[in-house]
Amino acid sequence: MLLHTVNKSAFNHSALGDCLRVAAPNDAVLLIENGVYGALNSSQDETDYSQRIKQLSANGARFYVLRADCEARGLDDSALLPAFQVTDDAGFVALAAEASATQSWY
């Protein structure tokens, strides 16, 4: 499993799109810092990011957002796309330990 971390907002950066183009069904994607905006249900074009996230999720990919970064930006769990799970710093460490490698998208 490859762990992808994305720290840039999908509103003004291509990092999430770049990540989703290469992510595989057994990978994990963790949105951190401003990257958490990419998990918002309303921030995605239905034919672009959200469709790719749904497709990858249905095939086994896992999607996460870092709780502290969501809270710092006033984002509520209910505003996130259904594929996303909220994790904490310990969960981030566990994902990194589980992964064979980590790819950061900045």
C-alpha positions as CSV (number, residue, x, y, z in Angstrom):
1,M,0.0,0.0,0.0
2,L,1.2,3.5,-0.9
3,L,0.2,6.4,1.3
4,H,-0.4,9.6,-0.6
5,T,-0.5,12.8,1.4
6,V,-2.0,16.0,-0.2
7,N,-1.6,19.4,1.6
8,K,-2.9,21.8,-1.1
9,S,-6.4,23.0,-1.6
10,A,-8.2,21.5,-4.6
11,F,-9.6,25.0,-5.2
12,N,-6.3,26.5,-6.4
13,H,-3.8,23.7,-6.9
14,S,-3.6,20.5,-9.0
15,A,-2.1,18.3,-6.2
16,L,-5.3,16.3,-5.5
17,G,-6.0,15.8,-9.2
18,D,-2.4,14.7,-9.8
19,C,-2.6,12.3,-6.9
20,L,-5.9,10.8,-8.0
21,R,-4.6,10.1,-11.5
22,V,-1.9,7.8,-10.1
23,A,-3.5,6.4,-6.9
24,A,-4.2,2.6,-7.1
25,P,-7.1,0.7,-5.6
26,N,-5.0,-0.6,-2.7
27,D,-3.6,2.8,-1.8
28,A,-4.5,5.3,1.0
29,V,-5.0,9.0,0.4
30,L,-4.7,11.4,3.4
31,L,-5.6,15.0,3.0
32,I,-3.8,17.3,5.4
33,E,-3.4,21.1,6.0
34,N,-5.4,22.9,3.2
35,G,-5.7,19.6,1.4
36,V,-8.7,18.8,3.6
37,Y,-10.8,21.2,1.5
38,G,-10.6,18.5,-1.3
39,A,-12.8,16.3,0.9
40,L,-15.7,18.7,0.9
41,N,-18.8,17.3,-0.7
42,S,-19.5,20.7,-2.4
43,S,-15.9,21.4,-3.6
44,Q,-15.8,18.6,-6.2
45,D,-17.1,18.6,-9.7
46,E,-19.3,15.5,-9.9
47,T,-17.6,14.3,-13.1
48,D,-14.0,14.9,-11.8
49,Y,-12.6,14.4,-8.3
50,S,-15.6,13.0,-6.6
51,Q,-16.2,10.4,-9.3
52,R,-12.5,9.3,-9.2
53,I,-12.7,9.1,-5.4
54,K,-15.9,7.0,-5.6
55,Q,-14.3,4.7,-8.1
56,L,-11.1,4.2,-6.2
57,S,-13.0,3.8,-2.9
58,A,-15.3,1.1,-4.5
59,N,-12.1,-0.7,-5.5
60,G,-10.5,-0.7,-2.1
61,A,-8.6,2.6,-1.8
62,R,-9.0,4.4,1.5
63,F,-9.5,8.1,2.0
64,Y,-8.7,10.1,5.1
65,V,-8.6,13.6,6.4
66,L,-6.7,14.8,9.5
67,R,-9.1,15.8,12.2
68,A,-7.0,18.7,13.6
69,D,-6.7,20.2,10.1
70,C,-10.5,20.0,9.6
71,E,-11.2,21.5,13.0
72,A,-8.7,24.3,12.4
73,R,-10.6,25.2,9.3
74,G,-14.1,24.9,10.8
75,L,-15.0,21.9,8.7
76,D,-17.6,19.5,10.1
77,D,-17.5,15.7,9.4
78,S,-21.0,15.9,7.8
79,A,-19.6,18.2,5.0
80,L,-17.2,15.6,3.8
81,L,-17.6,13.2,0.9
82,P,-18.8,9.8,2.2
83,A,-15.6,8.0,1.2
84,F,-13.5,10.0,3.7
85,Q,-12.8,8.9,7.2
86,V,-11.5,11.3,9.8
87,T,-8.3,10.3,11.5
88,D,-6.0,11.8,14.2
89,D,-2.2,12.1,14.4
90,A,-1.9,8.5,15.8
91,G,-3.9,7.3,12.8
92,F,-1.6,9.2,10.5
93,V,1.4,7.4,12.1
94,A,-0.4,4.1,11.8
95,L,-1.0,4.7,8.1
96,A,2.6,5.6,7.5
97,A,3.8,2.5,9.3
98,E,1.4,0.3,7.3
99,A,2.5,1.8,4.0
100,S,5.4,0.4,1.9
101,A,6.1,4.0,0.8
102,T,4.7,7.5,1.1
103,Q,4.2,10.0,-1.7
104,S,3.7,13.6,-0.8
105,W,1.8,15.9,-3.2
106,Y,2.8,19.5,-2.6
